[in-house]
Amino acid sequence: MTPGAQLILPKRARPSLSCAAFEELRAEFGHAPGAQDDAPSATPRQTCPFCHASIERPSRVLRDMLSFWEQRKKAGHVLRPTDTLAVCEQHRNERDVIPHGASRGWPMSIDFRQLRRRITSPDARYLRILHDCIEHPDHSVWFCTAKAQRAAQGRKLCDLNTFDERLCGYYGERGWELLHEILYAVYVQDPLLPTLDLTRDDVQRHFAPLNTSQFLDNVLLPELVCLLIQDDLGGVPYDEAMRVQRESQKFGMAIHVPRGVE
């Protein structure tokens, strides 16, 4: 890239991870209020009508979820246990996951526009390191892990078993969307150089047996996440950043939901 040049990205890139897959994770993990949500309610402690756990000071999101399913029940609909799973996960998140993450210093709010600028700045180190990862993938622990899993389990099982690695630690699903969009634009949609074009056969040979989607999601994306966490935490060792990435994953899923879900 020419010194001082600004990387121009398309408005949106088509993600390789299906919305259905995200919906399954949302059902498992639930949602948490975004930065713009109102404060938790002063409503006295109550009991979840579905799992009978105690709920204290439910957020607006949780109150809306409870109201929706209670109205469905009153209207005569038979509720399956899977229908209300997200409700129960939500109040567990509000009781345990989010306070734990806050106590660890993980970010309760993120300026994702600033995060985009931070990654794509010509002075940033992130894309330069990822360029090396494309040319020499064996340097990446993420590639070695994905390659070994692919060899042992085959493509479909590899995709399923490494799905958690495609998430973004405390950056959450919103972070996954942004980082995937940037990486897709830079390395698939409009590569800066032919040697960085993940759709070219000669480049794909570097990261075989993974395909382009697997390499982007299971190698480049978590690599970028850990580089960001390294800097967030003041330059901690890479192994420490990987540990935080994994430990903060459920927190990120609960607090930083995709656009249009807040």
C-alpha positions in Angstrom: 0.0 0.0 0.0 1.3 3.5 -0.9 2.4 5.4 2.3 -0.4 7.7 3.5 -3.0 5.9 1.3 -6.4 5.2 2.8 -8.0 1.8 2.3 -11.5 2.2 0.8 -13.9 -0.6 1.7 -17.3 -1.4 0.2 -20.3 -0.7 2.4 -21.1 -4.3 2.9 -19.6 -7.7 2.2 -21.6 -10.9 1.9 -20.8 -13.1 5.0 -19.9 -16.7 4.6 -21.6 -17.6 7.9 -25.3 -18.1 7.6 -27.9 -16.1 9.5 -29.4 -19.4 10.6 -26.2 -20.3 12.3 -26.2 -17.0 14.2 -29.8 -17.5 15.1 -29.0 -20.9 16.6 -26.3 -19.3 18.7 -28.6 -16.5 19.8 -31.1 -19.1 21.0 -28.3 -20.7 23.0 -26.7 -17.6 24.4 -29.5 -15.1 24.5 -29.1 -11.3 24.1 -28.0 -8.6 26.4 -28.9 -4.9 26.2 -26.7 -2.7 24.0 -25.0 0.5 24.9 -28.1 2.5 24.1 -30.5 0.3 26.2 -32.2 1.7 29.2 -30.9 0.9 32.7 -32.1 -2.3 34.4 -35.6 -2.0 35.9 -36.2 -1.3 39.6 -38.9 -4.0 39.4 -38.7 -6.2 42.5 -37.2 -9.6 42.3 -39.4 -12.0 40.4 -39.4 -15.6 39.3 -38.9 -16.8 35.7 -42.2 -18.3 34.6 -40.3 -20.9 32.5 -37.4 -22.2 34.6 -38.5 -20.7 37.9 -35.1 -19.1 38.6 -35.0 -15.9 40.5 -34.7 -12.7 38.4 -33.6 -9.5 39.9 -33.8 -6.1 38.2 -34.5 -7.4 34.6 -33.3 -5.2 31.7 -35.7 -3.8 29.2 -34.7 -6.5 26.7 -35.5 -9.3 29.2 -38.8 -7.6 30.2 -39.8 -7.5 26.6 -38.9 -11.2 26.0 -40.9 -12.3 29.1 -43.9 -10.2 28.0 -43.9 -11.6 24.5 -43.9 -15.3 25.6 -46.4 -14.7 28.4 -48.8 -13.1 25.9 -48.3 -16.0 23.6 -49.1 -18.4 26.4 -52.2 -16.4 27.4 -53.4 -16.5 23.8 -53.5 -20.3 24.0 -50.2 -21.2 22.2 -48.4 -24.2 23.6 -44.8 -23.2 24.3 -42.1 -25.7 23.7 -39.0 -25.6 26.0 -36.9 -24.4 23.0 -39.2 -21.4 22.5 -38.2 -19.8 25.8 -34.6 -21.0 25.9 -33.3 -17.5 25.0 -35.3 -16.0 27.8 -33.7 -18.1 30.4 -30.2 -17.7 28.9 -30.8 -13.9 28.9 -31.5 -13.7 32.6 -28.6 -16.0 33.3 -26.4 -13.7 31.2 -27.6 -10.6 33.1 -27.0 -12.3 36.4 -23.7 -14.0 35.8 -22.0 -13.5 32.4 -22.2 -9.8 31.9 -21.2 -8.9 35.5 -18.3 -11.3 35.3 -17.1 -9.7 32.1 -17.4 -6.2 33.5 -15.4 -7.3 36.6 -12.7 -8.5 34.2 -12.5 -5.2 32.5 -14.0 -6.4 29.2 -15.6 -3.6 27.2 -19.3 -3.0 27.8 -19.4 -0.7 24.8 -17.3 -0.5 21.6 -17.1 2.2 19.0 -17.2 -0.1 16.0 -16.7 2.8 13.5 -13.5 3.6 15.3 -12.5 -0.1 15.3 -12.9 -0.1 11.5 -10.6 2.9 11.3 -8.1 1.3 13.7 -7.8 -1.8 11.6 -7.6 -0.2 8.2 -5.3 2.7 9.0 -2.2 2.7 6.8 -0.1 2.9 10.0 -1.7 -0.1 11.7 0.2 -3.4 12.0 -2.8 -5.7 11.6 -3.1 -6.1 7.9 0.7 -6.3 7.4 0.7 -9.3 9.8 -2.2 -10.9 8.1 -0.4 -10.5 4.7 2.5 -12.6 6.2 -0.1 -15.1 7.4 -1.4 -15.6 3.9 2.1 -16.0 2.4 3.3 -18.2 5.3 0.2 -19.8 6.9 2.3 -22.3 8.9 3.4 -19.4 11.0 -0.2 -19.2 12.4 -1.3 -21.4 15.3 -4.8 -21.0 14.0 -3.9 -22.4 10.6 -2.1 -25.4 12.2 -5.1 -26.1 14.4 -7.6 -25.8 11.5 -5.4 -27.9 9.2 -5.0 -30.7 11.8 -8.8 -30.8 12.5 -9.6 -30.8 8.8 -7.2 -33.7 8.2 -8.6 -35.7 11.2 -12.3 -35.0 10.8 -13.1 -33.9 7.3 -14.5 -30.7 5.9 -18.0 -30.7 7.5 -16.9 -31.7 10.9 -14.0 -29.3 10.8 -16.5 -26.5 10.0 -18.7 -27.4 13.0 -15.9 -28.0 15.5 -14.1 -24.7 14.7 -17.2 -22.6 14.6 -16.4 -21.1 18.0 -13.1 -19.9 16.7 -14.9 -17.7 14.1 -16.3 -15.6 16.9 -14.6 -12.6 18.3 -14.2 -12.9 22.0 -15.5 -9.8 23.7 -16.1 -8.2 20.4 -19.1 -10.4 19.9 -21.2 -11.0 16.9 -21.1 -7.3 16.0 -17.4 -7.6 15.9 -17.5 -10.7 13.8 -19.7 -8.9 11.2 -17.3 -6.0 11.0 -14.0 -8.0 10.9 -15.4 -10.4 8.4 -16.6 -7.5 6.2 -13.1 -6.0 6.3 -11.3 -9.2 5.6 -13.7 -10.2 2.8 -13.2 -6.8 1.1 -9.4 -6.8 1.4 -8.7 -10.4 0.5 -11.6 -11.6 -1.6 -13.6 -8.8 -3.1 -10.9 -6.2 -3.9 -7.4 -7.5 -3.0 -4.6 -5.0 -2.8 -2.2 -7.4 -4.6 -2.5 -10.6 -6.6 -0.5 -12.4 -3.9 -3.2 -11.5 -1.4 -6.2 -12.7 -3.5 -7.7 -15.7 -1.7 -9.6 -16.7 -4.8 -6.5 -17.4 -6.9 -5.4 -21.0 -7.3 -1.7 -20.2 -6.7 -2.6 -18.4 -3.4 -5.0 -21.1 -2.3 -2.3 -23.7 -2.6 -0.6 -22.0 0.4 -3.4 -22.7 2.8 -4.6 -26.1 1.4 -6.5 -28.2 2.5 -8.7 -25.3 3.7 -10.8 -23.5 1.3 -11.1 -19.7 1.1 -14.0 -19.4 3.4 -12.4 -21.7 6.0 -9.1 -19.9 5.9 -10.7 -16.4 6.2 -13.0 -17.4 9.1 -10.9 -19.9 11.0 -7.5 -18.4 10.5 -7.4 -14.7 9.5 -10.3 -13.6 11.6 -9.3 -15.1 15.0 -5.7 -14.0 14.2 -6.9 -10.4 13.8 -9.0 -10.7 17.0 -6.0 -11.7 19.1 -3.9 -8.9 17.6 -6.6 -6.4 18.6 -6.9 -7.9 22.1 -3.1 -7.8 22.5 -3.1 -4.1 21.9 -6.3 -3.6 24.0 -4.5 -5.1 27.0 -1.3 -3.1 26.5 0.8 -5.5 24.5 0.3 -8.8 26.4 1.9 -11.9 25.0 -0.1 -13.5 22.1 -0.9 -16.6 24.2 -2.5 -14.4 26.8 -4.6 -12.7 24.1 -5.8 -16.1 22.9 -6.8 -17.0 26.4 -8.8 -13.8 26.7 -10.4 -14.4 23.3 -11.7 -17.8 24.4 -12.7 -16.8 27.9 -14.6 -13.7 26.9 -16.5 -15.3 24.0 -19.8 -15.9 25.8 -19.7 -12.3 27.2 -19.2 -10.9 23.7 -22.2 -12.9 22.4 -24.3 -11.6 25.2 -23.4 -7.9 25.1 -22.3 -7.0 21.5 -25.1 -8.3 19.3 -25.3 -7.7 15.5 -26.7 -4.7 13.8 -30.5 -4.6 13.9 -30.8 -6.8 17.0 -30.2 -4.2 19.7 
